[in-house]
């Protein structure tokens, strides 16, 4: 996401004055998403239970992007298949019993 944010910012600055504000907004949105994903990954490693919801939501959004890429005719099919395969793999891993035990809050 950080690479996407940088790419969007650079392309917005090079497109001309009419697209700068929108492009920079999208770059800031992508950078914010990257920050959130980094925090969710860190929380997953620390065993915080909310991180599973963040991972599931992100993977469902990624499946939507993959379906749009595949059905839209604009993107390459191989990219859609890679995005879908990664999303399904992460969903399966995040819903495993060992992850459930890891993310279970300890009752004191």
PETAKA-V56045 format. One record per backbone hydrogen bond with DSSP energy under -0.5 kcal/mol. CO is the residue of the C=O (numbers start at 1). NH is the residue of the N-H. Records with the same first field share a line. If there is no record, write none. Layout:
CO->NH, NH
This chain:
1->5
2->6
3->7
4->8
5->9
6->10
7->11
8->12
9->13
10->14
11->15
12->16
16->19
19->23
20->24
21->25
22->26
23->27
24->28
25->29
26->30
27->31
28->32
29->33
30->34
31->35
32->36
33->37
34->38
35->39
36->40
37->41
38->42
39->43
40->44
41->45
42->46
43->47, 48
44->47
48->51
49->52, 53
50->54
51->55
52->56
53->57
54->58
55->59
56->60
57->61
58->62
59->63
60->64
61->65
62->66
63->67
64->68
65->69
66->70
67->71
68->72
69->73, 75
76->80
77->81
78->82
79->83
80->84
81->85
82->86
83->87
84->88
85->89
86->90
87->91
88->92
89->93
90->94
91->95
93->96
96->100
97->101
98->102
99->103
100->104
101->104
106->108
